[in-house]
Amino acid sequence: MTPAEERKLVRKIDLHMMPLMFVLYLLQYLDKTSLGYTAIMGILQDANLSGNQYSWVSSFFYVGFLVASPLSSILLVKFPVAKVVVLTVLIWAGIQMVMAAGKSFASLAVLRILLGAFEAAIGPGFTIITSTWYKPSEHALRHGLWYGGASVCEGMIQARDNVWFKS
């Protein structure tokens, strides 16, 4: 393969893989930070949460993430990575939609634990996908695009909110 053909192939892979990985990781990142916005929008009153319960609901995400991380690593090794990632993303999206129905501390706690558990496979899965589709010299840039890009995008959203919603 000539260098020109290789560049064309890498660009084609980038155009197919990176936008999807970027958007999914951005949504995952927004999910982790969205609970802060819900406090402003009245979840404490709607779900009859005390401040302490709200903090626990926020923390339960990471409990699920930590408990499921070893299991997701095993699944990513034993089964095809693409299937594990797609399945966990679909389940995670479904749980995210059900979050709107959470009206109590118990329901929100269970949903946040499940969200964390199913998000645990996404980052490692994307790392495996990146290392499978790209040469080692190309990994850093591609990781930066889907991993760091989500943080930059969230920062831009927060900056916009600070400008629009100044008190």
C-alpha positions as CSV (number, residue, x, y, z in Angstrom):
1,M,0.0,0.0,0.0
2,T,1.4,3.4,-0.9
3,P,1.5,6.2,1.6
4,A,-1.2,8.1,-0.3
5,E,-3.5,5.0,-0.2
6,E,-2.8,4.6,3.5
7,R,-3.7,8.2,4.2
8,K,-6.9,7.8,2.2
9,L,-7.8,4.6,4.1
10,V,-7.1,6.2,7.5
11,R,-9.2,9.3,6.6
12,K,-12.0,7.0,5.6
13,I,-11.8,5.1,8.9
14,D,-11.7,8.5,10.7
15,L,-14.8,9.7,8.9
16,H,-16.7,6.5,9.9
17,M,-15.5,5.8,13.4
18,M,-14.5,9.1,15.0
19,P,-17.8,11.0,14.8
20,L,-19.7,8.1,16.3
21,M,-17.1,7.5,19.1
22,F,-17.0,11.3,19.8
23,V,-20.8,11.6,20.0
24,L,-21.2,8.5,22.2
25,Y,-18.4,9.5,24.5
26,L,-19.8,13.1,24.7
27,L,-23.2,11.7,25.6
28,Q,-21.6,9.5,28.3
29,Y,-19.8,12.5,29.6
30,L,-22.9,14.6,29.7
31,D,-24.7,11.8,31.5
32,K,-22.1,12.0,34.3
33,T,-22.5,15.7,34.7
34,S,-26.2,16.1,34.0
35,L,-27.4,15.4,37.5
36,G,-26.0,18.8,38.5
37,Y,-28.4,20.5,36.1
38,T,-31.3,18.5,37.5
39,A,-30.9,20.0,40.9
40,I,-31.4,23.4,39.4
41,M,-34.5,22.2,37.5
42,G,-36.2,20.8,40.6
43,I,-35.3,17.1,41.0
44,L,-34.9,17.6,44.8
45,Q,-38.6,18.6,45.1
46,D,-39.9,16.3,42.4
47,A,-38.3,13.2,43.9
48,N,-38.5,14.4,47.6
49,L,-34.7,14.2,47.9
50,S,-32.8,15.6,50.8
51,G,-29.4,17.1,50.1
52,N,-27.8,14.0,51.5
53,Q,-29.9,11.7,49.3
54,Y,-29.1,13.8,46.3
55,S,-25.4,13.4,47.0
56,W,-25.8,9.6,47.3
57,V,-27.7,9.5,44.0
58,S,-24.8,11.2,42.4
59,S,-22.3,8.9,44.0
60,F,-24.2,5.7,43.1
61,F,-23.2,6.1,39.5
62,Y,-19.6,5.5,40.4
63,V,-20.5,2.6,42.6
64,G,-22.0,0.9,39.6
65,F,-19.1,1.9,37.4
66,L,-16.5,0.5,39.8
67,V,-18.3,-2.7,40.4
68,A,-18.9,-3.4,36.7
69,S,-15.5,-2.4,35.4
70,P,-13.9,-5.8,36.0
71,L,-16.9,-7.6,34.5
72,S,-16.9,-5.3,31.5
73,S,-13.2,-6.0,31.0
74,I,-13.9,-9.7,31.0
75,L,-16.8,-9.3,28.5
76,L,-14.6,-7.2,26.2
77,V,-12.0,-10.0,26.1
78,K,-14.3,-13.0,25.8
79,F,-16.8,-11.6,23.3
80,P,-16.5,-9.4,20.1
81,V,-15.7,-5.9,21.2
82,A,-18.1,-4.3,18.8
83,K,-21.0,-6.4,20.0
84,V,-20.3,-5.7,23.7
85,V,-20.0,-1.9,23.1
86,V,-23.2,-1.8,21.0
87,L,-25.1,-3.8,23.5
88,T,-24.0,-1.8,26.5
89,V,-24.6,1.5,24.6
90,L,-28.2,0.4,23.8
91,I,-28.9,-0.7,27.3
92,W,-27.3,2.5,28.7
93,A,-29.5,4.6,26.4
94,G,-32.6,2.8,27.5
95,I,-31.7,3.3,31.1
96,Q,-31.0,6.9,30.4
97,M,-34.5,7.3,29.0
98,V,-36.1,5.6,32.0
99,M,-34.3,8.1,34.3
100,A,-37.1,10.5,33.5
101,A,-39.5,8.2,35.4
102,G,-37.4,8.1,38.5
103,K,-39.5,9.8,41.2
104,S,-37.9,8.6,44.4
105,F,-34.6,8.1,46.0
106,A,-34.7,4.3,45.6
107,S,-35.6,4.4,41.9
108,L,-33.0,7.1,41.1
109,A,-30.3,5.2,43.1
110,V,-31.0,1.9,41.2
111,L,-31.0,3.7,37.8
112,R,-27.8,5.5,38.5
113,I,-26.1,2.3,39.6
114,L,-27.2,0.7,36.4
115,L,-26.1,3.6,34.3
116,G,-22.6,3.4,35.8
117,A,-22.5,-0.3,35.3
118,F,-23.3,-0.1,31.6
119,E,-21.1,2.9,31.0
120,A,-18.1,0.9,32.4
121,A,-17.5,-0.9,29.1
122,I,-17.7,2.1,26.8
123,G,-14.3,3.8,27.5
124,P,-12.3,0.5,27.5
125,G,-14.2,-0.7,24.4
126,F,-13.4,2.5,22.5
127,T,-9.7,2.1,23.5
128,I,-9.7,-1.5,22.1
129,I,-11.4,-0.3,19.0
130,T,-8.9,2.5,18.5
131,S,-6.0,0.1,19.0
132,T,-7.5,-2.3,16.6
133,W,-8.2,0.1,13.7
134,Y,-5.1,2.4,14.0
135,K,-1.4,2.0,14.1
136,P,0.3,2.7,17.5
137,S,1.6,6.1,16.1
138,E,-2.0,7.1,15.4
139,H,-3.5,6.2,18.8
140,A,-2.8,9.4,20.7
141,L,-4.6,11.7,18.2
142,R,-7.6,9.4,17.9
143,H,-7.9,8.9,21.7
144,G,-7.7,12.7,22.0
145,L,-10.5,13.2,19.5
146,W,-13.1,11.0,21.2
147,Y,-11.9,11.3,24.8
148,G,-10.7,14.9,25.0
149,G,-13.2,16.2,22.5
150,A,-16.1,15.4,24.9
151,S,-14.6,17.5,27.7
152,V,-13.9,20.4,25.3
153,C,-17.5,20.2,24.0
154,E,-18.9,20.1,27.6
155,G,-16.7,23.1,28.4
156,M,-18.2,25.0,25.5
157,I,-21.7,24.1,26.6
158,Q,-21.0,25.4,30.1
159,A,-19.4,28.6,28.7
160,R,-22.5,29.2,26.6
161,D,-24.8,28.6,29.6
162,N,-22.8,31.0,31.7
163,V,-23.2,33.7,29.0
164,W,-26.9,33.0,28.4
165,F,-28.0,32.5,32.0
166,K,-26.1,35.3,33.9
167,S,-28.1,36.5,36.9
